[in-house]
């Protein structure tokens, strides 16, 4: 019978548990913890079928084996897994030392960065407790740990020959998948084991052992998921610190509320006052904001006016009314930035074309997946080349976006493949203006569509950032298969049939659900993709609802704005950018619209793009944006066909 030695820190024990379930015919030995080297010394010469699961590369464990086990260096049966330290859910968790002594908290040999800084600077227990709130976490960057945590883990795994992109998406779907940054739940080590088995060509007896594996690390300390941090992940949080089972007594029951945790932690730290504390986190200058909060800065204590300490960007007068209109900047923070070489793809309503042009004009790597192959510039533009990252035309609704993904992946084939125009030519119902002259036959429509969807399928996998501008909630749908069209049948081709075509006005819940579906689908094929959602400020050109166009426009933009915000708040890796607010806000006093009160002026576009590149890009070269503004009259907008079609004969 073969033996599998799982060697590493405390995570090795969890990995060994799931490996036993996945390969029950083998003898699996976990070598972890304080007695590791004694256990390593007892390993006999490995047999030809034995296997070593080693944590990291050239760890102390591996060096010990190389020094003490003859032939280990040349032994071929080794596979490695990364050491996990993932702070996204527990960014306040730190290790600290005072010389050779570990600085302990009330639950073990780790502590809170906030509490440690507060103790060092003479805060009382009550003052320290009041620091544990969203404003503090924001100031310290605690809401921004997901991307660096995920990127570090993925990179660490990749250097060891493991791909964890799909696994990390599954972990994220389960909620908080760690008890603390270095104590994963079984699902994490099961995912690593699956990838290790894949590398070895092994077929597991049980593919998903996390469903039956015991969670041994929950018996150790558990760090809370602070409520405000949990909220960013769409998860409930709490402020209860769990002690290791071995420290539980009848008096403490092992569960400490925040004030008790701080009080007991301070008591343990007190004897260390005369010692130098070594902790990298203490060097973060952002921690000094805690001194301002204690000394009267930030939000006031209970009993005072809760608005006294808010920042300038939170006050209408200082954020909107006082600054010059073109200086108003409603972006407070972003989740990521763009490098010059970042592959940025765009899609959406007419206004989305401004973002594409600004990126190209400012020297960024705009991802144009469907190129014009040498066509003259005017012809290429007329045929929708380069307007978006592929020739999909306007995608006004989130449902259209999901539909495009499904069509490109071959999981949805609409019942209406082509529409006949009045001139006898055919158009693609889902991008009716990409060929101004139309197609001669339905077969020509199908061939062009297949080429296009193959390019879109590649686009999803190769883009790095996807910017989607939501435009409308009103749509026309097929009652046969639910397909959504950018224009009503009969406007740019086809014929309206009330038996198979119906009007639908999407609700906020529907738009939010569709966006979440798209995000999940995109991440299945491109886990590293980042998404920026924005809402077009352009009003509806016409509404099919029997109500005022202004009321319908307000409804549509409110729905899109609420849905985009909800998705950005829930999903790390999704940002919301306020194009809509910059153009339509009171600070502009209507000056960002042309005389038709619908078209956005060059000044309005410039304000949006300056703000976008200020926060997402490097120092922007605005001259490129301004050069592109000269082309604004060429913006292609399917929706304008509604107005034109009213007068067509």
N, C-alpha and C positions, 0 to 999 in steps of 0.2 A: 504494500500500500504506500502510495506517495505521500510525502509530507510537504506542507506549505508553511513556511515561516513568515509571519506577518510582523515586521519590525518597525518600530517608530515610537512616537510619543503616545499620549493617551488615546489619540485617534486610531492607533493600530488595533486596540482592543475592539473598537466598533467595527473596523474593517474585517477583522478576523471573524466576528460574529456573523456578518453577512456572507463571507466567503464559505463558512461551514455550511450554510444553507444552500448556497449556489453549487457547491461541489462536495456533497455529503460523503462520497467514497474516499476522500482524502483525509488525512490527519492534519488539522490546522492548529498551529501553535501561535499564540499572540505573545510577543516579547516586547513589553511596554512598561513604563513606570520606573520606579526607583530601583527595582531589582533587575533591570534589563541586562546589565553587564554580567551579573551572576548567571542569568539564564543563557546569555550568549556563549559564555564559557563552557556550557554543558552541551552545546550542539556537537553531535558526532559528524564525521565526514559525510557530506550529503550524497545521497544516491543519485543516479542519472535521471530519475523522474521527479526528484525533489525540486521545489521552487522557492525562491526568496522574493517576498514583496517588501521592497525597501522604501522608506520614506525619504524623499529628497535625493540628492546626489552627493556622495562622499560625506555622509553624516558621520557623527562620532560612532554610531553603531556600526556602520559599514567599515570604518577605519579599524575598529576593534576586531571585526571578523577578519579583515585582511591581515592584521598583525598576528592573530591567534589561531586561525583555522587554515591549515595547509591547503593550498590550491584554490582558496576562495576567490582570489583575484581573477583567475581564469575560468571559474565556474560559469557556464553560459546561462543558466536558468535564473535570470533575475529580471524583475519588472519593477518600475518605480512609480510612486505616487507622490503628489505634492503635500507639503505641510500646509494645513489650512489655518489662516488667520483672517477672518472676514468680518469687518467692523460695521458694515452698513446698518445692521439692526441695533448694534451696541457700540456706538462711536465714543461713548464716555469711558469705556473699559480700558484700563491701562495697567502695565506692570511698572513698578518703581522699586528702587533699591536705596538703602542707606548704608553705603559701604558694602559689606557682605550680608547685610540683613535685608530681607524682603520687606517692603512696606505693605502691611496687611490691612485689609478692611475687615468689617464685622463678619464677612462671609468667607474669607480665605485670603490667599496670598496675592490678591489683585486689589485694585482700588478704582475709585472714580476720579477722573482728571479734575472735574469741578470741585469735588470734595477735597482733593489733595491740595489744589491751589488755594482754596478757601482756608484750609487749616494752616497752610504756610503763611498766610497773610492775616491771620488773627480774626477771621470771621467767627461769629457765634453760630451755634447749631441752627438757630432760627433764621439768621441771615443766609446761611447756606441752603437750607431747605427752600427758601424763596427763589433761589437761583434756578431750580429745576423747572423750567418753563420754556415755551416755544421761542420766546425772544432770545433767550440765552443760547439755545441750540442753533438758532439761525446765525447769531453773531459768531459762534465758534465753528460754523461750517458743518455741523452735525447732520444736516439734511443732504449733504453732498457726498456721502461716503459710498454710495452704490457703485458708481462707475469705476472709481479707482480700486475698490475691493474686487469687483468682477474682473476687471482687466488684469489685475495682478494674479488672481487665481487662474484665469485662462492662460496667461502667459507662462506661469509656473508649470501648469500641466502640459502645455505645448512643448516646453523644453524637455519634458520627460516622455514625449511621444504620445500623450493622451489628449483627446479632444473632448472638452466638457461643455461646449456651447449648448447642445441640446439638453444636457443634464441640468445646467443651471436654470434653464427656462422651466423645467419640471419642478425643481426645488422652489423656485420663486412662486409657482402656482399654488404650492401648499401653504404659503404664509412664511412665518419666521422659522427658518430651518436650522437654527442653532440655539443652544442654551446660553452661549456666550461666544465671543469671536473664535475661540479655539476648541469649543466643544460642540461638534456637529451632531445633528440627529441622524438616525440610521439611514434616512433617505439619501443623505449626502454621500456617505461612504458606500452605499449600495450603487450610486451612480458612478463613483470612481471604480468600484469593482467591475461593473459592467464594461467600462472602457478598457480596463486591464485584461479582462477575459477576451474582449474583442481583439486586442493586440496579440494575445497568445493563441488566438484561434480556438478558444474553448467555448463550448456550448453549456451554459449554466442549466442545472437541473431546475432551478427556480429563478426566473429572470428578474423578479421584483421582490427580493427578500425583505425589503423595508416594511412590507405589510405584516410580516410575522416575526421579525427580529425584535429582541428585547432592547429597550433604550437604557443601557447601563449608565450613560453619562448624566442622565437626569437625576441620578442619585448624588451627583456632585453638586457644586454650586450652580445656581441659575441666575443670570443677570436679567433684570426686567427690560421689556421693550417699552421705553418711555412713551406715554400716550401720544404726544405730538409727533414723535418719530413714526410710531405705528400708523398714525393717520395718513402720513405721506405715502405709505404702502397700502392703504386701504385695509389696515388691520387694527383690531382693538389692542390697546396697550394697557400697562399697569405699572405700579411703582412698588412692587413687592420683591424683595431680595431673598432668595432661598439659600440657606446654608447647606453645606454637604450633610448627607444623612448622618455621618459620624459625629457631627457637632450638635445634633438635635437633642434638646432636653424637654422635659415636661413644661418647663417655664417658658422657653422661647418657641417651641414647636417648629423651629427652623425657618420661620417666615417672618421677615422683618419689614415693617413699613419704612418709608423714607426717613422720617425723623429719628427712629430708633437706629437705623443703619448709620446715619450720620453721627449720632451721639456715640455709639459704640466704636465706630471707626476712628473718631477723634481721640477717644480714650486710648486706643491702640497706638496711635501716632504720637501721642504726647511724649513718650520717652525718647523719641527720635529728634527732638527739637534742636539739639546741638550738633546733629549730623547733616552732612551734605546729602541732598536727595538727588539721585540720578534717575531722570525720566525725560525722554525726548520730548514728550508732549508739553512739559513745563516751559520749553523754549518757544512755544507758539505765542507770538505777541498778541494774538486775538484774546488770550485769556485775561489780558489786562482790562477788558471791558467789564469783567466781574467786579473790579474795584469801583468803577463808576456806578454800577448798579447798587453796590453796598453803600456808597457815599452819596446817593441821591440821584444818580443818573439812571437812565432807563425807566422802566415803569415803576410807579410808586408802590409802597406796601399797601396791604389791605387797609381800608378805611379812608384812603386818600382818593383823589380824582384819577381814575384809571387811564385817562387820556393825557395826563400831564407829561409823560415821558416819551410820547410817540415821536417818530422821526418826521423830517420835513416832507418826505414823499408820501406820508400818510395823511397829510393835511391838504385840503382843497386849495386854500389860499396860497401856500408856499409851493405846492406841486403843480397847480393848474392856473390859478388866477394871476399870480405875480409874474412868472417867467414870460419872456417873449414867446409868442405862439410856436415859433420854429425851434424853441429850446426845450419844450415840454417833452420829457422822456419817461414814459410809463413803465419801462422795464426795470425791475428791481434786481432780479438775478436770473441767470440762465443755468441750465443743467450741463451744458457742454459748449465748446467753441469749434469753429471751423479753421482748419489749416488751409494753406494755399492749394494743397494737393488733395484735400478731402473731396471725394466724389459726391456732389450734391445733385440730387434729382428733384424735379418739381412736377406738380400736377395740380389740377383744380380749376377754379373759375377763371374768368378773364383776367382778374387782377393778379393772378399768380404769375403771369408773364413778366410783370415788372421785376419780380425777384430773380427770375432767370436772367434777365438782361442786366440787372445790377451786378450779379455775380460775375457774369462774363466780362462786363465792362470794367470791373475792379480787379481783374486778374485772378479770380478764383477758378477752381477746377469744376466748372459746370459739366454735369454728366449728360451728354447728348448721345443717347444710345442708337437713335435712328437717324442716320445722316442722309444728306440729299444727293450724294454721289455725283458731284460736279455740276449740279443744276445752277443756273444763274440765280443770283440772290433774290430777285423779285419773284421768280417762278417757285423757288424753294419756299419762300414765305407764303405764297398763295396756296401751296400744297401742304402747309402746316409742318414743314420741316424746321426744327430748331425752336419752335414756339414753346413746346414743353420737352421733356427728356425723351419722349417718344410721340408718335403721331396719334395719340388717343383723343385729341381734341379736348374740349372742355369737359371736365368731370365736376359737375356742380354739387352732387350729393354724396354723402358717405356710402349710401347703398350702391351708387354707381362704382365707387372705388372698390368695394368688396367684390362686386360683379366682375370688374376688370381683372382682379386677381384670380378669381375662379375661372374665368374664361381663358386666361393665359396659362393656367395650370391644367386645363382640360377637364375640369370638374363641373363645368356648366356650359351647355351649348344652347343658346337661345332658339326659340321656335321660329323667330323672324330673322332670316339670314340676310335679306336685302330688301330695299324699298325701291319702287319704281317712281321716277319723277315725271312731271308733266311733259318734259321734252323727250321722254322715251329712254332716258339714261337711268342707270341704277346707282344707288348710294348705300353705304354701310349705315344701318340704323343707329349704330352706337358711336359713329364719328362722321356725321353726314356732310361735313364741309372739308374733309381732308383732300378730296379731289374735286376742285371746282367744276370740272367738265364731266364729272360722274364716270361711271364704268359702262362699257358696252353691254356686258352680260352679267348675270348673277354669278357665273363661274369666275369672272374677273374679280368681283367683289370678294369671293371666297378665297381666291389665291392671295390677294393683297392682305386680307384679314389674317390669314395663316402666317404670312411673313411678319406682319406687325406683332401678332401675339407671341411669336417665338422671341422677338426682340424684347418685348415687355417681360417675358419670363426670365430672360437674362438680366434685365434691369433690376428686378427685385433682388437678385442674388449678388449683384456687384455694387449697388449703391452703398454709400456709407451714411449719408443723411438724406432723408426724404422730407421735403417741404410740401405740405398739402394745404391749399387754400379752399376752405368751405365757402360755397356761394349761395346755395338755395336750399329750401326745404320743399318747395312745390315740385312735383315730378309727374310724369306720365308713365304708366306701367302696363305691362301685359297681364291680363287676367288669366292667360294660359299657363305661363311659367314664372311670372313675377319679374320678368326682365324690366329694367328701368332705362328709359331713353333720355338723352340730353335735351331733346326737343319733342314736342307732341307730334304724333303721326299726322302728316298733311302739311306741316310747316315747311320742311325742307325735303320732303319726299314721303312716299307712302300715302296711305289713305286712312283717315280716322274711322274706326269701327267701334261703336259703343259696346258691341258684344265682346270685343277682345281687348279694348283699351280703356283704361280708367285713370282718373286723376287721383293723386294722393299727396297730402301735405304732411310731411314727417313731423313727429313730435320730438321733444328733447330726449325722451327715453329711447326712442328708436334710433336717433342719430348717435347718441352715446353708445348704444349697444353695437351699432354697425361699426363705429370707430374702433371699439374694443375688439371686435371680430377681426377687423383688418390688421390691427397691431399684432394680434396673436398669430394670424396667418403669415404675416411678413416675417415675424421672428422665428417661425418654423423653418424658413429657408435662409434667413439671414439674421442670426441671433445678435449680431453686433450692431445692427442698424439703429440709428437714432432718428427721431421723428420730430418735426416742428409743425404744429397746427396753427393756422391763422384763419381769420374770417375776412372775407372781402367786404370793403366798405361800400361797394357799388349797390345802389338800390335795385329792386326788381324793375324790369322794364314794363312788365304787365303782370297782373295777378289773375288767376282763374277763379279765385274765391270771390263770392259776391259781396265784396266790401272794398273800402277805399284802398288804393295802392299804397298809401303811407302806412296804414294799419297793417297790411300784409307784409310790407317790408320790415316793419318793426318786429312783428312776430317772427319772421324768418331769421333775422339777425340775432334776436334774443335767444332763440332755440339753438342756433349754431354756436353762439358764444358760450352758453351754459354747458352744452355738451362737450365742447373743446376743453373748457376749463376742468370739467369733471374727469375727463380722460387724462389730462396732463397731471392733475393732482394725484391720480391713482397709480399711474404707470411711470416708474423710473425709466428714463430714456425717452420720454415724450415731453416736449416743451410746448407752451402756448406763447405766441408772439402777437402783440396787440396792434396789428395793422388797422383794424376797424376803429379802435379807440383813437389812434393818432389822427386819422382823417376826419372822423365825425365828431370828435370831442368838442366841448364848448370853447376850449382855448383857441380853436381855429376860426371861430365866429363865421362859419360857412365859407371861408375863403378857399378851402381846399376842393371845392366843387366848381365846375364850369357853369355856364349860364343855364344849361339843361338840368342843373342840380343833381346830376347823376355821374357824369364823367369826372374823374379825379384830375386835378390840375398837376402841372409839372412840379409845383412847389409841394403839393401834398405827397406825390410819389417820392420826391427827394427827401422829405422828412421821414417817411417810412423807411426808405433804404439806408439813409444815414444812421438811423437808430438800429436797424437790423445789423449792419456791419460793425457798428460801434460795440455791440454786445456779443455778436457771434463770430466776428472776424478779427483779423489783425487790424492795425491802424489803416483805416480805409483811404483809398485814393478816390476821392469824390469826383474827380474830373471824368473818370470812366463812366460813372453813373449819369453825369450830365450829358455826356455824348450820346448815351443810349436814350435819354429822354426825348431826343429829336425824333425818335421812331415811335413815340407813344401813339401816334395816330394810326399806326399799323396793328394795334392790338386786335387779335382775332377773338370774336365773341359770338358763340353760337346763339346766345339768347337774343341777340339783335335781329335774328331771322324772324322772331315772333312779330316784331313791328313791321318788317318788310313784307311778311306774308299776308298781312291784313290788306295790302293794296295790290297784291299779285292777281293777275287775271288768268 
